[in-house]
Amino acid sequence: MGYVTAPMKLKTKKAAAKRFSFTATGKVKFKRTNKRHNLGNKSSARKLKLRGAGYVFEGDIKHVEKCMPYGA
C-alpha cells in the first residue's frame, strides 16, 4: 500500500512578516523608515510625513505575497 503524503508547508519569510501586514481588502501596508533615532536632526515636516503608514505598489504585491504565503 502507498502512503498519501501531505503537501509541503511553505515557510514565511520572517523579515517580510516583520515589515508588512495585509489589510482586509488585500492591500499590503508597511511602516515608514527613518523614524527610530537621530530625530533631533530631522525637520518637523519630515517627521510628520513619516508618521503615516504606506501601501506597497501593485507591481510589488506579488513578491510580498510570495514571501508571506499565509498572510501572516
KEVEXMI-63614 format. One line per 5 residues: number of its first residue (from 1); their letters; for each residue y, z, x of N, C-alpha, C. Coordinates in nm, 2 decimals. Each point is the difference from the previous one (the first is absolute). Last residue first. Example, Ala and Ser with C-alpha at 12.3 -4.5 7.8 and 13.67 -1.06 7.14 Angstrom:
2
2> SA> -0.22 0.71 1.28 0.11 0.00 0.09 0.11 0.08 -0.08; -0.57 -0.01 0.03 0.12 0.00 -0.09 0.12 0.00 0.09
***
This chain:
72
72> AGYPM> 3.61 0.72 0.02 0.04 0.12 0.06 0.13 0.05 -0.05; -0.28 -0.43 -0.06 0.13 0.04 -0.05 0.06 0.12 0.06; -0.42 -0.23 0.11 -0.02 0.08 -0.12 0.14 0.05 -0.05; -0.05 -0.28 0.40 -0.08 -0.06 -0.10 -0.01 0.08 -0.13; 0.33 -0.06 0.43 -0.02 0.11 -0.10 -0.08 -0.05 -0.12
67> CKEVH> 0.11 -0.29 0.36 -0.01 0.12 0.07 -0.03 0.12 -0.08; 0.07 -0.42 -0.20 -0.12 -0.01 0.08 -0.02 0.13 0.08; 0.39 -0.05 -0.26 -0.11 0.03 -0.08 -0.13 -0.01 0.07; 0.40 -0.10 0.23 -0.01 0.14 -0.03 -0.12 0.03 -0.09; 0.09 -0.45 0.09 -0.04 0.07 0.12 -0.02 0.15 -0.02
62> KIDGE> 0.17 -0.27 -0.35 -0.14 -0.03 0.02 -0.05 0.07 0.13; 0.46 0.01 -0.11 -0.08 0.09 -0.08 -0.14 -0.02 0.02; 0.38 -0.25 0.19 -0.07 0.10 0.08 -0.09 0.09 -0.08; 0.27 -0.35 -0.19 -0.08 -0.06 0.10 -0.08 0.10 0.08; 0.33 0.13 -0.33 -0.12 -0.05 -0.06 -0.10 -0.06 0.10
57> FVYGA> 0.33 0.40 0.15 0.02 -0.14 -0.05 -0.13 -0.05 -0.05; 0.11 0.53 0.00 -0.05 -0.10 0.09 0.02 -0.14 -0.07; 0.32 0.43 -0.09 -0.12 -0.06 -0.05 -0.04 -0.12 0.10; 0.29 0.51 0.05 0.00 -0.15 -0.01 -0.13 -0.05 -0.05; 0.32 0.49 -0.05 -0.12 -0.07 0.04 0.01 -0.15 -0.01
52> GRLKL> 0.43 0.34 0.10 -0.09 -0.05 -0.10 -0.13 -0.06 0.05; 0.36 0.18 0.29 -0.05 0.10 -0.09 -0.11 -0.06 -0.09; 0.28 -0.22 0.35 -0.14 0.03 0.03 -0.06 0.10 -0.10; 0.46 -0.12 -0.03 -0.08 -0.12 -0.02 -0.15 0.02 0.02; 0.31 0.34 0.11 0.00 -0.02 -0.15 -0.09 -0.12 -0.03
47> KRASS> 0.09 0.09 0.45 -0.09 0.10 -0.05 -0.02 -0.02 -0.16; 0.33 -0.26 0.21 -0.14 -0.04 0.05 -0.10 0.09 -0.06; 0.45 0.11 -0.07 -0.04 -0.12 -0.08 -0.14 -0.04 0.04; 0.19 0.35 0.24 -0.04 0.04 -0.13 -0.04 -0.11 -0.09; -0.07 -0.05 0.54 0.11 0.02 -0.10 -0.05 0.04 -0.14
42> KNGLN> -0.23 0.13 0.48 0.00 -0.11 -0.10 0.11 0.03 -0.10; -0.11 0.30 0.36 0.05 -0.12 0.06 0.01 -0.11 -0.10; -0.19 0.43 -0.11 0.14 0.01 0.03 0.07 -0.12 0.06; -0.47 0.04 -0.09 0.08 -0.03 -0.12 0.15 0.02 0.02; -0.45 0.03 0.27 0.13 -0.06 0.05 0.09 -0.04 -0.12
37> HRKNT> -0.50 0.04 -0.16 0.08 0.08 0.10 0.12 -0.08 0.05; -0.27 -0.14 -0.40 -0.07 0.12 0.05 0.08 0.08 0.10; 0.05 -0.46 -0.24 0.06 0.11 -0.07 -0.06 0.14 0.04; -0.12 -0.49 0.11 0.12 0.05 0.06 0.07 0.11 -0.07; -0.32 -0.33 -0.29 -0.02 0.06 0.13 0.14 0.05 0.05
32> RKFKV> -0.20 -0.06 -0.53 0.08 -0.06 0.11 -0.02 0.08 0.13; -0.38 -0.04 -0.39 0.12 0.08 0.04 0.07 -0.06 0.11; -0.31 -0.26 -0.39 0.00 0.06 0.13 0.13 0.08 0.02; -0.35 -0.28 -0.39 0.12 0.07 0.03 -0.01 0.06 0.14; -0.22 -0.41 -0.33 -0.03 0.09 0.11 0.13 0.06 0.05
27> KGTAT> -0.18 -0.20 -0.51 0.08 -0.02 0.11 -0.04 0.10 0.11; -0.20 -0.01 -0.44 -0.06 -0.08 0.10 0.09 -0.03 0.12; 0.07 0.27 -0.41 0.01 -0.14 -0.03 -0.06 -0.09 0.11; 0.03 0.48 0.03 -0.08 -0.03 -0.11 0.00 -0.15 -0.04; 0.09 0.13 0.51 0.06 0.05 -0.13 -0.10 -0.04 -0.11
22> FSFRK> -0.11 0.11 0.54 0.00 -0.10 -0.11 0.07 0.06 -0.12; 0.06 0.10 0.55 -0.06 0.05 -0.12 0.02 -0.11 -0.11; 0.04 0.09 0.59 0.01 -0.07 -0.12 -0.06 0.07 -0.12; -0.01 0.17 0.46 0.13 -0.07 -0.01 0.03 -0.06 -0.13; -0.41 0.23 0.14 0.11 0.10 0.02 0.13 -0.07 -0.03
17> AAAKK> -0.39 -0.26 -0.02 0.00 0.10 -0.11 0.11 0.10 0.01; -0.09 -0.32 0.34 0.07 -0.06 -0.11 0.01 0.10 -0.12; -0.23 0.14 0.39 0.14 -0.02 0.03 0.08 -0.07 -0.11; -0.47 0.07 -0.03 0.08 0.12 -0.03 0.15 -0.01 0.04; -0.38 -0.35 -0.19 0.08 0.02 0.13 0.10 0.11 -0.02
12> TKLKM> -0.48 -0.05 -0.26 0.14 -0.01 -0.02 0.07 0.02 0.14; -0.51 -0.19 -0.11 0.08 0.11 0.05 0.15 -0.03 -0.03; -0.46 -0.16 -0.27 0.10 -0.05 0.08 0.09 0.12 0.04; -0.55 -0.06 -0.14 0.13 0.06 -0.04 0.10 -0.05 0.10; -0.46 -0.26 -0.15 0.07 0.08 0.10 0.13 0.05 -0.05
7> PATVY> -0.41 -0.08 -0.34 0.09 -0.08 0.08 0.08 0.09 0.10; -0.50 0.13 -0.15 0.13 0.01 -0.06 0.10 -0.09 0.09; -0.54 -0.09 -0.04 0.10 0.08 0.07 0.14 -0.01 -0.07; -0.55 -0.05 -0.12 0.13 -0.05 -0.03 0.10 0.09 0.07; -0.53 -0.11 0.13 0.10 0.10 -0.04 0.13 -0.07 -0.03
2> GM> -0.54 -0.18 -0.04 0.13 0.00 0.08 0.10 0.10 -0.06; -0.57 -0.02 0.02 0.12 0.00 -0.08 0.13 0.00 0.09
***
